[in-house]
Amino acid sequence: MNLFLKVSFLIFTLCFGSSETITCHKNTLAFQNSLTHSESTLNVHCKSRDNDLGDHIVKFKDPAYNFSFHDSVIFTTKFVCSLYWSRDNLVYHQKFTAYIGAAIYRCGALYTWNAQDDALYLSKDRKPEKFMYDWIIQ
């Protein structure tokens, strides 16, 4: 039982201890416009259970739109985002879960979503991009 109490105390201290001893950097979602063929403007709208971040515009070659947050301790952190752009009277769009918290509190994660003419790609923590979603065309 003594070992159980020690482990429980250690876990409690790590999760809720002083911010002076433990630093948990915020997670970041970034949205990059790499629509090279069309040079279109990318529209981004993200929201979570608690926050609607509104509409943001990312012009071609502009810096990425990004925001940072801590994972929720009580509820799973989840951001759902809608991205869209247009070219030649067609609208390209996609709605997807851009971030979902892990079972263990996540610190300092960087998710970079790259909008390209053919699809959406994701890089996690600066690792190589992976194809994630095709655009839906209307």
C-alpha positions as MATLAB code, in Angstrom:
seq = 'MNLFLKVSFLIFTLCFGSSETITCHKNTLAFQNSLTHSESTLNVHCKSRDNDLGDHIVKFKDPAYNFSFHDSVIFTTKFVCSLYWSRDNLVYHQKFTAYIGAAIYRCGALYTWNAQDDALYLSKDRKPEKFMYDWIIQ';
ca = [
       0.000    0.000    0.000;
       2.875    2.339    0.764;
       4.154    2.032   -2.831;
       0.662    2.832   -4.147;
       0.550    6.044   -2.098;
       3.993    7.087   -3.306;
       3.082    6.482   -6.957;
      -0.250    8.297   -6.521;
       1.509   11.266   -4.936;
       4.056   11.360   -7.768;
       1.319   11.316  -10.403;
      -0.656   14.011   -8.577;
       2.455   16.184   -8.261;
       3.281   15.794  -11.945;
      -0.265   16.667  -13.024;
      -1.110   19.411  -10.568;
       2.205   20.467   -9.076;
       3.718   23.923   -9.046;
       4.205   25.501  -12.459;
       7.672   26.533  -11.264;
       8.830   22.916  -11.185;
       6.830   21.559  -14.125;
       6.280   23.400  -17.384;
       3.737   22.128  -19.856;
       4.021   24.123  -23.052;
       0.839   24.779  -24.997;
      -0.085   22.673  -28.016;
      -0.307   24.517  -31.341;
      -2.433   24.073  -34.447;
      -1.095   25.817  -37.565;
      -2.713   26.185  -41.004;
      -0.474   26.903  -43.973;
      -1.691   28.019  -47.418;
       0.324   26.202  -50.099;
      -2.238   26.564  -52.885;
       0.507   27.173  -55.443;
      -1.437   26.598  -58.697;
      -4.340   28.838  -57.832;
      -2.707   31.177  -55.291;
      -6.163   31.264  -53.681;
      -7.037   32.558  -50.247;
      -7.574   29.847  -47.635;
     -10.417   30.325  -45.143;
     -10.075   28.606  -41.761;
     -12.732   28.229  -39.052;
     -12.016   26.134  -35.943;
     -13.985   25.441  -32.799;
     -13.835   23.271  -29.736;
     -16.330   22.385  -27.042;
     -15.626   25.713  -25.315;
     -14.265   28.036  -28.000;
     -15.363   29.164  -31.458;
     -12.309   30.856  -32.930;
     -14.194   32.410  -35.841;
     -13.119   32.870  -39.461;
      -9.491   33.492  -40.376;
      -8.022   34.168  -43.798;
      -4.612   32.894  -44.876;
      -3.383   34.378  -48.143;
      -0.983   32.488  -50.375;
       2.621   32.896  -49.108;
       1.449   34.561  -45.877;
       2.589   33.186  -42.532;
       0.465   30.332  -41.216;
      -2.567   31.039  -39.042;
      -1.996   29.346  -35.696;
      -3.350   29.187  -32.180;
      -2.160   27.527  -28.992;
      -3.951   25.841  -26.111;
      -3.560   23.438  -23.207;
      -5.368   20.123  -23.206;
      -8.339   19.988  -20.870;
      -7.766   18.007  -17.696;
     -11.438   16.993  -17.386;
     -12.740   16.670  -20.963;
     -10.923   15.492  -24.084;
      -9.709   18.505  -26.040;
     -11.000   18.415  -29.609;
     -10.832   21.037  -32.362;
     -12.985   20.622  -35.465;
     -12.017   22.854  -38.371;
     -13.553   23.819  -41.699;
     -11.229   24.931  -44.489;
     -12.301   26.211  -47.870;
     -11.028   28.052  -50.926;
     -12.316   28.695  -54.444;
     -11.047   28.661  -58.020;
     -12.821   28.841  -61.400;
     -16.295   29.111  -59.808;
     -15.699   25.948  -57.764;
     -15.481   25.778  -53.968;
     -13.062   23.313  -52.385;
     -13.799   22.513  -48.750;
     -13.216   20.034  -45.958;
     -14.459   19.735  -42.359;
     -12.366   17.513  -40.084;
     -11.037   16.934  -36.586;
      -7.776   18.866  -36.593;
      -6.785   17.877  -33.050;
      -7.966   15.452  -30.406;
      -6.320   15.135  -27.017;
      -4.560   11.975  -25.931;
      -5.363    9.779  -22.943;
      -2.271   11.284  -21.317;
      -2.105   15.078  -21.028;
      -0.152   16.312  -24.085;
       2.345   19.194  -23.870;
       4.009   21.171  -26.647;
       2.547   19.321  -29.638;
       2.699   21.069  -33.012;
       0.162   20.028  -35.671;
       0.764   21.797  -38.974;
      -2.022   21.455  -41.542;
      -0.852   22.269  -45.063;
      -3.536   23.100  -47.637;
      -2.298   22.157  -51.097;
      -4.166   22.232  -54.389;
      -4.745   18.460  -54.392;
      -5.429   17.743  -50.694;
      -4.802   18.485  -47.004;
      -1.594   17.228  -45.398;
      -0.566   17.005  -41.746;
       2.823   17.236  -40.089;
       2.979   16.323  -36.397;
       5.865   17.815  -34.433;
       7.798   18.762  -37.581;
       7.842   15.197  -38.931;
       7.265   14.660  -42.675;
       3.802   15.525  -43.947;
       1.230   12.813  -44.519;
      -1.812   12.938  -46.782;
      -4.974   13.275  -44.684;
      -7.998   14.467  -46.726;
      -9.048   15.146  -50.298;
     -10.947   18.358  -50.963;
     -14.707   18.120  -51.448;
     -15.586   20.109  -54.581;
     -18.858   21.969  -55.115;
];
